[in-house]
Amino acid sequence: MKFSRLFAVSVILATGYSTANAETIRYRMSGDWNKVAGAADAGWGVNPNNDGTPGVSLPGAEDDARINWAGNTVTVSSAAPSVKKVEIGVDENGTVVVANGGLLTAATDIFAGNNSSNATGRLIVVSGGKVSVGNILWAANDSSEGIIDVQTGGVVTVASHLWWGVSGKATITISGEINQTSGILGLGTKDAATASGGNATVNIMSGGKLNLHNISGDAETASIQAGSKIEINAGGLLTVKGDVAGAINNYIAKNEIVGVGGTLKVAFDAATNLTSVSVQAGETAPTGAPADQP
């Protein structure tokens, strides 16, 4: 029995994963995600204040992972243990880079920027990097600045809403792919109906794809609030489930969906049940002109 207990303790310590009650764990300085901090070393500490106590575990399934150590950068270079929530840039600046072969998974939300006008949160996903968000992907919440950059070959999958530019400034650049499997888009809003005080600019670059589950374009609701916009470059693609060509053209008429390098083309494909928005290279349509229809 004594040997069995010692063996069990050894296994828990070797894994480095948290088995205690849910905690908010802050990353000390800069370094690789899968690293526990020593007394004066980079890595995960044991509490959000990091009062000098060495870290004892990586954040686990019930924990909130916080990256906000004076502008630090944390790199996810392999599969990180799933956490409950990720907060990047809370009160202080912070950056997470999901590298080739990296997988970042949050059971609920990921925040790029949260809780201070002095904080900027950056989420950068490079080629071969993957991010899985179990609920909402936020950018620029609580007056912060939020930056999300999904580079060519990077993939982000979100199971619910996209609340970008909630009450601060958000910049979203998509050269890779963002896939929303449920929920709705909100730029400058966190309910896809009323303005929440911030703004977001979404740049879909050549080769980039933003695949939305839903977008609101009714007279009394709006997924894209005044001051926010989606810019689609030639070679970029926006898709939305269902026939939402009318709503898309309303945003185009208000210059809230804009084509760069050509004329916007809106098409609904009944076979796939998708409305697609792309840019047809050539002469650019006048500002506010309706998109070409198939």
N, C-alpha and C positions, 0 to 999 in steps of 0.2 A: 504493500500500500504506500509506503514512504517513497519508494522508487517511482511509482505511478504518479504521485502528486508532483514530485520534482520534474518528471518528464513533461507533464502537462504545463507546468509553469515555464519550462524551457521553450516549449513550442510557442506559447503566447508571446514571450519576449522575442523570439526569433522572427516571428512574422512582422512585428512592428506595427500592428494594427490596433486601433483603440477598441477596448472592450468595455470601457466605463460608460457612464451616462453621457448623453449628448453634450458636447462642448463646442465653443468657438475657438478654433486653433489658428494662430497667426504664424506666418512664415517669417523667420528671422533672416534679414539681408536677402541675398540673391543666390539661386542655385537650382538644382534639380528637384522636382516635386517629390520624388521618392527618397527623401533624405530626412532623417531626424536630427535636430540640432543638438550640438554639444553645448558646453557651458558658454562658449564665446564663438560658436560656429554657426554657419548658415543651416537652415532647415526648420522643421516645424517645432514650435515651442509648445508649452503646455497650457497657455491661456492667452486671451487677446491682448493683455498688457505686456507680455514677455518681460517680466521683472528680473530676468537674469537666470531664472530656473531653467536648467537644461530640458530639452524635449524628451518625451518618453515614448511617443508613438506617432505614426502617421495619422492624419484625420481619416475616420472611417465612416460607415454607412449612416450613422446618426449625427455626425458632426458637421458644423459649418466651417469651411476653409476660407481663411481671410488673407488676402495678399495686399498689404498696405504698409510696408516698412520703408518709408522715406523714398519712394520711387523704385522699389526693388523689382527685379524681373525673375519670375519662376518659370522654369522650362519643363514641359511634360514631354519626355523623350521616349516613354514606353507607356504601357497601360497603367494608369494610376488607380488605386482603389476607389470605388464609387463613394461619393460623399453625399450628404443631404443637400448642401447648398454651397455655392462658390461666390464670394464677394471680392471683386477686384477693384481696388481704389475706393476705400472707405475712410473718409477723413483725410487720408494721405494717399498719394499716387501709388499705383501698382500696375504691373504688367504680367500677363500670362502668355507665354508662347507655347503653342502645341506643335511640336516638331514632327518630322517624318517618323512614323511608327508610334507616335504618341496618341493616347486616347484619354480624354477627360470626360468623366461622367458625373452628372449631378442628378439625384433622384427628383429634386424639385427645381429650384431656380438657379440661374447664373446671372450675376450683375456685372456689367462693365460700367463702373461709376455708380457710387451710392453714398448719400448722406453728407455731402459737403460741397459748397461752391469752390473750395480749394482743392478738391480731389479730382483726378482723372484716372479712369480705369480703362486699360487696354487689353483686349483679347485678340491675339494674332494667331491665325491657324495657317501653317505653311503646307506645302505639298506633302501629302501622305499623313497629315495630321487629321484627327477626327474628334469632334465634340458631340456629346449626347446630352440633351437637356430634357429632363423628365416633365417639366412644367413650363415655366416662362423664361424667355431670354430678354433681359432688361438692358437698356443702355441709357445713361444719363438720368438716373433717378435722383430725387431729392437735391436738385440744383447742381449736381455734379456734371462733369463732362465724360461722355462715353465714346470709346472708339472700338469698333469691331472691324478687323481686316481679315477676310477669308481669301487667302492667296490661291493661285492656280494649283489645283490638286488637293486643296483642303476641303473638308466636308463638315458641315454643322447640321445636326438634325434636332428639331425642336418639337416637342409633343403638344405644346399649347400656344399661348399668345406670344406675339412679338411686340413688346412695349418699348419703343425707341424714342428718345428725346422727350421723356416724361415731363421733367421740369428743369432740364438743363439742355446742353447742346450735344447731339449725337451725330457721329459720322460713321456710316457703314459702307465699307468698300468690299465688293464681291467680285473676285476674279475666279473663285472656285464655286462652291455650291452651298446654299442654305435651303434646307427642306423643312417645311412646316407641315406636320401630319394632322394637326387639329388646331382649334382656336382661330384667332383672327389677327390681322395686322393693325397696329396702331402707331402712327407717327405724330408726335406731339399730343398724344392722348393715351390714357391707360384704361379706356373702356370702349374705344372705337366709336365714340359718340360725341364727347365734349372735349374741348381743349383743356390740357393740364398744365400749360404754362411754358413748356419747352419746345424744342424743334429738332427735327432729324433730317439729314440728307443721306439718301441711299444712292450709291453709285454702283450700277451694274456694269462692269467692264467687259471688254471683248472676251468671250469664253465663259463669262460668269453667268450663273443661274440663280434666280430667286424663285422658288416654287412655293406658293402660298396655298393654304387651305381655304382661306376666306378673306374677303375685303368688303368693307361696307361703303356704299356710295349712295344711300338713300338721302332724300332731301333733308331729313332731320338728324342724320348721323353721318359721320365721316371717319374713315380710317386714316385719311391724310388731312391733318388740320392745317390752317393757314400758317405759312412760314416753313412748312416741311415739303419735301418733294422726293420723287424717285427719278434719277437720271439714268437712261438706258443708252449705252454706247453701241455702236455698230458691232455686231457679233455677240452682244449680251441678250439675255432672255428673261422675261418675267412671265410666269404662268400662275393661273388661279383656277381652282376647281370650279366647275359649273360655267354657265353662260353669264358672264358679268361684263360683256362688251359695252353695255350702256354705261355702267359705272366707270369703267376705264376711260371711255371717251369723255365723260364729264370731268374727270381729273385732267385729261389732256387739254380740254378747253380752258381749264383754269391754270394751266401751266404748272400743275402739280405732279404730272408725269410728263417727262420731257425726253425727246430723242436727241442724241448727240451724234453728228456725222451722217445724218440721213433723216428720212421720214418714218415716223412710227407706223407700224402695221399691227392691227388688232384682228385676231381671228379666233373663232370658236370651232373646236373640233368635237362633234357629237360622239365620235367613236371613242375618244379618250376622255370626254367630258371635261376638257380643259380650254380655258381662254388663254391665248398666248399673246404677248406683246413683244415685238422686236423692232429693229431699225433696219429699214431698207436703205442701203447706201446709195448716195446720189444727192440730188437736190433736196435741201432741207425745207420742210414745210414752213409757212409763215407762223409766227408765234400765235398759239391758241387755235390753230387750224385743226379740224377733226382728222383723226387718223384714217389712213386708207383702209378700206374694208376688202375682204377677199371677194 
